[in-house]
Amino acid sequence: MYTLDPSKVESTAASAPTPMAAPVYTNSTIQYPKLESTAVQTPMIAPMYVPSPYQYPGSQLTNAGTPAPMVAPVYMPSPYQHQPYQNPVTSNVQQDMSKIRDWLPWSIISLVLGGIIPGFIPLVFSLICRSKKKKNDAAGAKTMSTLALVFNIIMTIIGILSIIAIVGYLIYYRRMMENLEY
């Protein structure tokens, strides 16, 4: 460990450039605090520079002329920092998911009206639409809903036309049988 002679410390301290202190801000002008030199009476381990504390703009001086005590800045996170991210599109998707219809009851009726094999087409699209709604796939669910609606309309029209054709054929067949008996 090295010790310094106080007479040598004063000579080295006088020859070394003094660092500038941080400015003290007041309302009117910038004033720099004065550096006070103290005489070293006892041997020192090593000369150390301790900077003056930083004064934030707007801090006031006390009556004694000494700077007011510093207050550490407090970090205030934004109110949205710790909240989960909410995508506005996602919230609209949730509203749209409830509006997307899967047409399942109509598909079951179309299964009866349109026949077993062709009636499966709208039923399959309705079931796929329902599964896509559960997976929150709005675009796929909307597409399957539209396809189920189109095929339900087609199967309903085919079913109604086939019922009309069957009833017409039965009426025609009955009249033919009545004409043959006379």
CORRA-V315918 format. One record per backbone hydrogen bond with DSSP energy under -0.5 kcal/mol. CO is the residue of the C=O (numbers start at 1). NH is the residue of the N-H. Records with the same first field share a line. If there is no record, write none. Layout:
CO=NH  NH
//
This chain:
5=8  9
6=10
7=11
8=12
9=13
10=14
11=15
12=16
22=33
23=25  55
24=31
29=26  31
31=24
34=36
39=41
44=4
48=50
49=51
54=56
56=59
60=68
62=65
66=62
73=75
74=76
75=77
78=81
85=87
86=88
87=91
88=92
89=93
90=94
91=95
92=96
93=97
94=98
95=99
96=100
103=107
104=108
105=109
106=110
107=111
108=112
109=113
110=114
115=119
116=120
117=120
118=121
119=123
120=124
121=125
122=126
123=127
124=128
125=129
126=130
127=131
128=132
129=133
130=134
131=135
132=137
133=136
136=138
137=141
138=142
139=143
140=144
141=145
142=146
143=147
144=148
145=149
146=150
147=151
148=152
149=153
150=154
151=155
152=156
153=157
154=158
155=159
156=160
157=161
158=162
159=163
160=164
161=165
162=166
163=167
164=168
165=169
166=170
167=171
168=172
169=173
170=174
171=175
172=176
173=177
174=178
175=179
176=180
177=181
178=182
//
